[in-house]
């Protein structure tokens, strides 16, 4: 009788991994990823194999493998590396991640708890960090955990159910119309005067001002088109506007049109409208310093370049412009942003509102008195 042929061992393909039982009874699944061998252990063959499959899926999704358990710090690094966002946003995410990693970086992502997030928040506040900054760190962590939930890495977003930071949003310092007029006067002979005039009258973002080109300005039709913005030098040049709603065409008030005509007549050869002393785009730090000098010369309170945007919105509201029109001028995608952040209600508007209420009530009272003074018929009702 011929010998029974031996069963040929199944050969696994490269990257598929292998499973075997150790002498101590545990099962081990081994896998080579990027030239490194990784081992996964379990009490059963299925348990070890499932861990291997999970690691292989993480690898194919671009997630790092860290001993079979992803930490908060590693996930933040991976999330930022693959995040599609503007350069300024990426820098802000990295700055926030540095603080988060310092406190929570070694915590396994799946084991991150509400208590740990609350502890991180308390530690940052106790260290003297600004509440608004800490709120920004928490927001970054919440966005990152939200993406982890979407990828089935964690079951829930513990940041969204943790205790919020009890702090009030500080109202920005804004210039009133009289102060704006003094600022415009001080801008007349300043190298960045045209830029500050455009900012305070149109409420453009600093990046939009820096990205503005002469082809975007139609001085004959007196309109200005916002279609790009320039990031800080570290951010890598010109890019699209902040949102789709930020792309807009703004009619130029006569003050701005005249200033831009004079600015163009200076004959500086450049595609960009606003340049610094060395004919380079103005960075935010330079703009901040020069604006402080102009404000001091005009006897106005100190505001930031972004504060000019706040001032423009508030001046428009004080002039009686409705919030929807202000939203279109500022290029906000949300009406609530315009209402809550920029268009502060000034004392004159509140006085006007109270005067209207007073007049409405007074008119109603007069009508009531007139009706009560009319003769009232008495006696039994007449029958037909």
Secondary structure, DSSP 8 states (H G I E B T S, - for coil): -------------TTS-EEEE-TTS-EEEEEEETTEEEEEEESSHHHHHHHHHHHHHHHHTT---STT--BHHHHHHHHHHH----HHHHHHHHHHHHHHHHHHTTSBGGG--HHHHHHHHHHHHHTT--HHHHHHHHHHHHHHHHHHHHTTSSSS-TTTTS--------------HHHHHHHHHHTTTSTTHHHHHHHHHH---HHHHHH-BGGGEETTTTEEEE--EE--GGG-SEE--SSGGG-EEEE--HHHHHHHHHHHHT----SBS---TTSS---HHHHHHHHHHHHHHHT-----HHHHHHHHHHHHHHTT--HHHHHHHHT-S-HHHIIIII----HHHHHHHHHHHHHHHHHHHHHHHHHHTS----SS----
